[in-house]
Amino acid sequence: MGRAFLYVILGGGVAAGYAALEFTKRGLSPGELCIISEEPVAPYERPALSKGFLLPESPARLPAFHTCVGANEERLTPKWYKEHVLGTRVKSADVRRRTLLTATGETISYKILIIATGARALKLEEFGVNGSEAENVCYLRDLADANSLVNVMQSCAGGNAVVIGGGYIGMECAASLVINKINVTMVFPEEHCMARLFTPKMASYYEDYYQSKGVKFIKGTVLSSFEFDSSGKVTAVNLRDGSRLPADMVVVGIGIRPNTSLFEGQLTLEKGGIKVNGKLQTSNNSVYAVGDVAAFPVKLFGETRRLEHVDLARKSAKHAVTAILEPEKTGEFDYLPFFYSRVFALSWQFYGDNVGEAVHFGDYSGSTFGAYWISKGHLVGSFLEGGTKEEYEAIAHATRLKPAIEDLAELERQGLNFALTVSKKPLPAPPIEVKTSSLVLEKPSYAWHAAAGVILAASVSAFAYWYGRRRKRW
């Protein structure tokens, strides 16, 4: 038993929804597209799970945050998803034969496959700690996790929560727990929160803010074991440094791992994900990969990276579909790494890369401040807390321009004004490829236009001269 589709999207997250939207925008015939997802619901916006979904009052609930469903994108309705989503798990894949075998025993064949399998949450057992199955130990990756977390929170009002991990999920869940009137202690091995992105100075601001909301931090140690009651619930958390924390609930956010297992040994892997080229195409030309699972070339930095953020999921999905349907018109994926977070009254955005020397600016005792990162004499990364739409756009534009920086003290003095000034400059025009046999020459577009203009002018002059002499003979 089997079915065949022209296009198959494997995965049910944000990237899958945006890929489906792009297909529908460009026109699809009935029966050409299928989305295969393990989740029992249509693709949805995962960021809502750690934000609006956890609010105690007027929380976000489906169908309000299905991907690409709403006032601005009416193409994908719940009815559309119901007709196009196959809710099952894929047991195996054969990219050479272009087939997928589902858990129900059905074989799905395709002409083009888009892998949007995302990633899974790392479990404590992978670090030698048992207890993930306890009903009051929570993870947050999908809707089922979010529903479980909400149920546990509602039963723990006024109680104690221990958050394991100081990254995105840890910080956002800690904020939600506080809003739900739960006492929070965060535990992580790094010297400060958000260690992959924040400098110590930046982290100090956010830690102070969280502490003002009642959050406690225990840094430089890790979970070693749980204590349980007779029903199997966790009652305390034991740390490697000897500390013991009473706990009514535990939230674990210790990272993710890309879902690549179906394709190991069949597609090229790199950086923990599936390696793709600038068209998001894998080592098999009938297979594309997007979102968290894709390791792609970041043109701005000249290297392959795998990034974990909803913005990449959306943009890579759109680019992949464009490359599939219009390969000759689609250029290389030119993505500016972007991350953001909104918790409490805080809101920050980051663009680029946090390598090199950090230059802080603004008032770190106030509500608006930021940082630039300078590497090899150029600005490569920008961060801003408490900015306006115009200011966030400015730091993004400035980062893409990669301006040369000669005086770090002057950059610190100018602060945000530097990005606002630089961002008024246009982005450089892409080079025009002029091909002569096997030689490829990159010329600035204005030089090509000038040469074309000279040739055209000379041709017009020659024609005028010839035509004038002919008229005299007539």
JOTA-V777381 format. One record per backbone hydrogen bond with DSSP energy under -1.0 kcal/mol. CO is the residue of the C=O (numbers start at 1). NH is the residue of the N-H. If there is no record, write none. Layout:
# JOTA-V777381
co=[CO	CO]
nh=[NH	NH]
This chain:
# JOTA-V777381
co=[1	3	6	6	7	8	9	10	13	14	15	16	17	18	19	20	21	22	29	32	34	35	36	43	45	46	48	51	52	52	61	63	65	66	77	78	79	80	81	84	86	86	89	92	94	94	98	99	100	101	101	102	106	107	108	109	112	113	114	115	118	120	123	124	124	125	131	134	136	138	142	143	144	145	146	147	148	149	150	151	153	156	159	160	160	161	162	163	164	166	167	168	169	170	171	172	173	174	175	176	177	178	181	183	184	185	186	187	188	188	190	194	194	199	200	201	202	203	204	205	206	207	208	210	210	211	216	218	222	225	227	227	229	233	235	236	237	238	238	239	243	245	249	250	251	255	257	258	260	263	263	268	270	273	274	277	278	280	281	284	286	287	288	291	293	295	296	298	298	298	303	305	309	310	311	312	313	314	315	316	317	318	319	320	321	322	337	339	341	343	346	347	348	349	350	351	357	359	361	363	368	369	370	371	372	373	373	374	375	377	378	380	381	382	383	384	385	388	389	390	391	392	393	394	395	396	397	398	403	407	408	409	410	411	414	415	416	417	418	419	421	422	432	434	436	439	441	443	444	445	446	447	448	449	450	451	452	453	454	455	456	457	458	459	460	461	462	463	464	465	466	467	468	469	470]
nh=[107	109	111	112	34	114	36	116	17	18	19	20	21	22	23	24	25	26	32	7	9	86	11	67	48	49	53	54	55	60	64	66	45	69	81	82	83	84	85	35	37	88	103	101	98	99	110	94	108	91	92	105	102	3	100	5	8	288	10	290	259	257	126	127	129	128	134	137	250	252	146	147	148	149	150	151	152	153	154	155	156	159	183	248	249	185	251	187	253	194	171	172	173	174	175	176	177	178	179	180	182	181	158	161	216	163	218	165	220	221	220	197	198	203	204	205	206	207	208	209	210	211	212	213	215	214	186	188	240	238	235	236	232	229	247	227	245	224	225	242	239	237	162	138	164	122	120	260	263	266	267	275	273	270	295	280	333	289	277	287	113	282	115	294	274	276	305	301	302	303	298	296	313	314	315	316	317	318	319	320	321	322	323	324	325	326	352	350	348	346	343	386	341	384	339	382	374	372	370	366	363	385	361	383	359	380	381	357	378	405	375	353	373	351	371	349	369	392	393	394	395	396	397	398	399	400	401	402	379	411	412	413	414	415	417	418	420	421	422	423	424	425	443	441	439	436	434	432	448	449	450	451	452	453	454	455	456	457	458	459	460	461	462	463	464	465	466	467	468	469	470	471	472	473	474]
